[in-house]
Amino acid sequence: LVDNPMIEGPVGSGQKLDEEIIFGVLQLQELRPDIVSWRYDPTKGLGFRNANGWDVWLGVGTTMQEKLRIYDSISQSIIARGIQPGEVNVVNPDAPYYTVLWGR
């Protein structure tokens, strides 16, 4: 788990993580074992950079399965429309969004 999305490396030893972060990352590891590097941002929560180079943010807690389903749906739509997002944010599953770098 990386504590700053701009810096590669683990969270420092001796630092305590909120249990919502731990529950979230454990659930994500089970649901997506193919993703080996998770990020943490104090505002956006847990995230990762996908194979397309997009930053994906999922927040924290135990609703990761729902958030990943929403992300997968958004991802399919984005790809089908030829859009290149910079970020896909599903922190609030009731109001997910993405930022556009370029597209049709």
ChimeraX commands (.cxc) that place a marker at each C-alpha (Angstrom):
marker #1 position 0.00,0.00,0.00 radius 0.5
marker #1 position 1.47,3.31,-1.09 radius 0.5
marker #1 position 0.58,6.29,1.12 radius 0.5
marker #1 position 1.07,8.93,-1.57 radius 0.5
marker #1 position -0.03,8.36,-5.17 radius 0.5
marker #1 position 2.98,10.29,-6.43 radius 0.5
marker #1 position 5.58,8.34,-4.45 radius 0.5
marker #1 position 6.28,4.65,-4.88 radius 0.5
marker #1 position 6.92,2.77,-1.67 radius 0.5
marker #1 position 5.14,1.37,1.38 radius 0.5
marker #1 position 3.42,3.18,4.20 radius 0.5
marker #1 position 6.03,3.94,6.85 radius 0.5
marker #1 position 6.55,1.50,9.68 radius 0.5
marker #1 position 4.94,2.52,12.93 radius 0.5
marker #1 position 2.11,4.36,11.19 radius 0.5
marker #1 position -1.41,3.27,12.06 radius 0.5
marker #1 position -4.03,2.91,9.37 radius 0.5
marker #1 position -7.74,3.40,9.94 radius 0.5
marker #1 position -9.53,0.03,9.99 radius 0.5
marker #1 position -11.77,1.15,7.07 radius 0.5
marker #1 position -8.61,1.36,4.94 radius 0.5
marker #1 position -7.51,-2.11,6.05 radius 0.5
marker #1 position -10.97,-3.64,5.48 radius 0.5
marker #1 position -11.11,-2.04,2.04 radius 0.5
marker #1 position -7.69,-3.17,0.87 radius 0.5
marker #1 position -8.25,-6.72,2.16 radius 0.5
marker #1 position -11.52,-6.89,0.26 radius 0.5
marker #1 position -9.88,-5.46,-2.87 radius 0.5
marker #1 position -7.01,-7.95,-2.70 radius 0.5
marker #1 position -9.54,-10.77,-2.59 radius 0.5
marker #1 position -11.65,-9.34,-5.43 radius 0.5
marker #1 position -8.74,-8.25,-7.66 radius 0.5
marker #1 position -5.65,-10.34,-6.90 radius 0.5
marker #1 position -4.22,-9.26,-10.28 radius 0.5
marker #1 position -3.65,-5.74,-8.91 radius 0.5
marker #1 position -0.48,-5.88,-6.86 radius 0.5
marker #1 position 0.05,-2.19,-6.05 radius 0.5
marker #1 position -2.67,-0.29,-4.22 radius 0.5
marker #1 position -2.48,3.43,-3.52 radius 0.5
marker #1 position -3.91,5.48,-0.71 radius 0.5
marker #1 position -4.88,9.15,-0.82 radius 0.5
marker #1 position -6.33,10.81,2.32 radius 0.5
marker #1 position -9.17,12.36,0.27 radius 0.5
marker #1 position -9.84,9.69,-2.37 radius 0.5
marker #1 position -9.06,6.59,-0.34 radius 0.5
marker #1 position -7.81,3.43,-1.99 radius 0.5
marker #1 position -6.97,3.31,-5.66 radius 0.5
marker #1 position -4.78,1.92,-8.39 radius 0.5
marker #1 position -3.49,2.74,-11.87 radius 0.5
marker #1 position -5.08,0.40,-14.39 radius 0.5
marker #1 position -3.46,-1.11,-17.49 radius 0.5
marker #1 position -4.73,1.84,-19.58 radius 0.5
marker #1 position -2.92,4.33,-17.34 radius 0.5
marker #1 position -6.04,5.66,-15.64 radius 0.5
marker #1 position -6.04,6.47,-11.95 radius 0.5
marker #1 position -8.97,4.67,-10.30 radius 0.5
marker #1 position -10.18,5.74,-6.85 radius 0.5
marker #1 position -12.54,3.61,-4.75 radius 0.5
marker #1 position -12.58,5.17,-1.29 radius 0.5
marker #1 position -12.44,2.96,1.81 radius 0.5
marker #1 position -14.70,0.49,3.60 radius 0.5
marker #1 position -16.35,-2.78,2.69 radius 0.5
marker #1 position -18.44,-1.84,-0.36 radius 0.5
marker #1 position -15.63,-2.57,-2.80 radius 0.5
marker #1 position -17.50,-5.24,-4.76 radius 0.5
marker #1 position -20.22,-2.72,-5.67 radius 0.5
marker #1 position -17.66,-0.02,-6.47 radius 0.5
marker #1 position -15.69,-2.38,-8.71 radius 0.5
marker #1 position -18.89,-3.31,-10.61 radius 0.5
marker #1 position -19.56,0.39,-11.17 radius 0.5
marker #1 position -15.95,0.95,-12.25 radius 0.5
marker #1 position -16.14,-1.98,-14.70 radius 0.5
marker #1 position -19.33,-0.55,-16.23 radius 0.5
marker #1 position -17.85,2.94,-16.56 radius 0.5
marker #1 position -14.64,1.48,-17.98 radius 0.5
marker #1 position -16.49,-0.45,-20.70 radius 0.5
marker #1 position -18.47,2.67,-21.64 radius 0.5
marker #1 position -15.35,4.86,-21.74 radius 0.5
marker #1 position -13.49,2.40,-23.96 radius 0.5
marker #1 position -16.47,1.96,-26.31 radius 0.5
marker #1 position -16.69,5.74,-26.78 radius 0.5
marker #1 position -12.96,6.25,-27.36 radius 0.5
marker #1 position -12.47,8.46,-24.33 radius 0.5
marker #1 position -9.12,8.71,-22.53 radius 0.5
marker #1 position -9.80,9.57,-18.88 radius 0.5
marker #1 position -7.21,10.70,-16.43 radius 0.5
marker #1 position -9.14,9.49,-13.43 radius 0.5
marker #1 position -12.17,7.35,-12.64 radius 0.5
marker #1 position -13.61,8.11,-9.21 radius 0.5
marker #1 position -16.09,5.75,-7.53 radius 0.5
marker #1 position -15.50,6.95,-3.96 radius 0.5
marker #1 position -19.21,7.79,-3.80 radius 0.5
marker #1 position -20.95,4.96,-5.69 radius 0.5
marker #1 position -24.09,7.11,-6.00 radius 0.5
marker #1 position -22.16,9.79,-7.91 radius 0.5
marker #1 position -19.20,8.25,-9.77 radius 0.5
marker #1 position -17.34,10.42,-12.28 radius 0.5
marker #1 position -14.31,10.51,-14.53 radius 0.5
marker #1 position -12.09,13.27,-15.84 radius 0.5
marker #1 position -11.42,13.39,-19.58 radius 0.5
marker #1 position -7.96,13.89,-21.06 radius 0.5
marker #1 position -9.19,13.52,-24.63 radius 0.5
marker #1 position -11.86,11.74,-26.63 radius 0.5
marker #1 position -14.24,11.75,-29.57 radius 0.5
marker link #1:1,2 radius 0.2
marker link #1:2,3 radius 0.2
marker link #1:3,4 radius 0.2
marker link #1:4,5 radius 0.2
marker link #1:5,6 radius 0.2
marker link #1:6,7 radius 0.2
marker link #1:7,8 radius 0.2
marker link #1:8,9 radius 0.2
marker link #1:9,10 radius 0.2
marker link #1:10,11 radius 0.2
marker link #1:11,12 radius 0.2
marker link #1:12,13 radius 0.2
marker link #1:13,14 radius 0.2
marker link #1:14,15 radius 0.2
marker link #1:15,16 radius 0.2
marker link #1:16,17 radius 0.2
marker link #1:17,18 radius 0.2
marker link #1:18,19 radius 0.2
marker link #1:19,20 radius 0.2
marker link #1:20,21 radius 0.2
marker link #1:21,22 radius 0.2
marker link #1:22,23 radius 0.2
marker link #1:23,24 radius 0.2
marker link #1:24,25 radius 0.2
marker link #1:25,26 radius 0.2
marker link #1:26,27 radius 0.2
marker link #1:27,28 radius 0.2
marker link #1:28,29 radius 0.2
marker link #1:29,30 radius 0.2
marker link #1:30,31 radius 0.2
marker link #1:31,32 radius 0.2
marker link #1:32,33 radius 0.2
marker link #1:33,34 radius 0.2
marker link #1:34,35 radius 0.2
marker link #1:35,36 radius 0.2
marker link #1:36,37 radius 0.2
marker link #1:37,38 radius 0.2
marker link #1:38,39 radius 0.2
marker link #1:39,40 radius 0.2
marker link #1:40,41 radius 0.2
marker link #1:41,42 radius 0.2
marker link #1:42,43 radius 0.2
marker link #1:43,44 radius 0.2
marker link #1:44,45 radius 0.2
marker link #1:45,46 radius 0.2
marker link #1:46,47 radius 0.2
marker link #1:47,48 radius 0.2
marker link #1:48,49 radius 0.2
marker link #1:49,50 radius 0.2
marker link #1:50,51 radius 0.2
marker link #1:51,52 radius 0.2
marker link #1:52,53 radius 0.2
marker link #1:53,54 radius 0.2
marker link #1:54,55 radius 0.2
marker link #1:55,56 radius 0.2
marker link #1:56,57 radius 0.2
marker link #1:57,58 radius 0.2
marker link #1:58,59 radius 0.2
marker link #1:59,60 radius 0.2
marker link #1:60,61 radius 0.2
marker link #1:61,62 radius 0.2
marker link #1:62,63 radius 0.2
marker link #1:63,64 radius 0.2
marker link #1:64,65 radius 0.2
marker link #1:65,66 radius 0.2
marker link #1:66,67 radius 0.2
marker link #1:67,68 radius 0.2
marker link #1:68,69 radius 0.2
marker link #1:69,70 radius 0.2
marker link #1:70,71 radius 0.2
marker link #1:71,72 radius 0.2
marker link #1:72,73 radius 0.2
marker link #1:73,74 radius 0.2
marker link #1:74,75 radius 0.2
marker link #1:75,76 radius 0.2
marker link #1:76,77 radius 0.2
marker link #1:77,78 radius 0.2
marker link #1:78,79 radius 0.2
marker link #1:79,80 radius 0.2
marker link #1:80,81 radius 0.2
marker link #1:81,82 radius 0.2
marker link #1:82,83 radius 0.2
marker link #1:83,84 radius 0.2
marker link #1:84,85 radius 0.2
marker link #1:85,86 radius 0.2
marker link #1:86,87 radius 0.2
marker link #1:87,88 radius 0.2
marker link #1:88,89 radius 0.2
marker link #1:89,90 radius 0.2
marker link #1:90,91 radius 0.2
marker link #1:91,92 radius 0.2
marker link #1:92,93 radius 0.2
marker link #1:93,94 radius 0.2
marker link #1:94,95 radius 0.2
marker link #1:95,96 radius 0.2
marker link #1:96,97 radius 0.2
marker link #1:97,98 radius 0.2
marker link #1:98,99 radius 0.2
marker link #1:99,100 radius 0.2
marker link #1:100,101 radius 0.2
marker link #1:101,102 radius 0.2
marker link #1:102,103 radius 0.2
marker link #1:103,104 radius 0.2
view
